[in-house]
């Protein structure tokens, strides 16, 4: 039973850290563009890879 006196405040500290990290990420713009990374995989590259120089 006495372990609860340690675990409950520890859980609340972890929750507060997770909430702070979420709001920091939102403020830093981490969630501004959610569509482009998912669509980028199906886009073709317009550039050809560079040719290897012959020795």
N, C-alpha and C positions, 0 to 999 in steps of 0.2 A: 504494500500500500504506500509506503514512503517513496517508492520509485516514481509514483505519479507526481510528487512535488517537484521532481526534476524533469520528467518527460513533458508535462503540460507546458511549462514555460519554454522549454526547448522547441516544442512543436509550434508555439506561437511566434517564437523568433524566426523559425524557418519560414512560416507563413508570411510574416512581415517582410522577410528578405525576398521572397518570391513575388510579392505584390510590388515591392519597390523595383525589382528587376523588370517586371512587366511594364510599369509606367515609365521607367527609364528608356526601355526599348521603343515604346510608342513615341516618346518625346524625341528620340534620336532619329526617328524616321525609318525604323526597321520594317514597318508594316505598310509603307506607302504604296508599293507596287507589288501586288501579289500575283498578277496575271502574266507579266512578261517572262519570268523565269520558267513558268510551266509551258509557255508557247515557244520559247527559244529552242527547245529540243527538236521541234519539227521544222524549223526554218533552215533553208539551205544556205551554205556559205557561198558568197559570191566570189571570193578570192580563191585563186588556185594556189596550192602549196608551192613554195619556191623550189626551183629545179636544183638538183644536186650538181655542184660544179665538178667537172671531170678532172681527174688528176693529171 
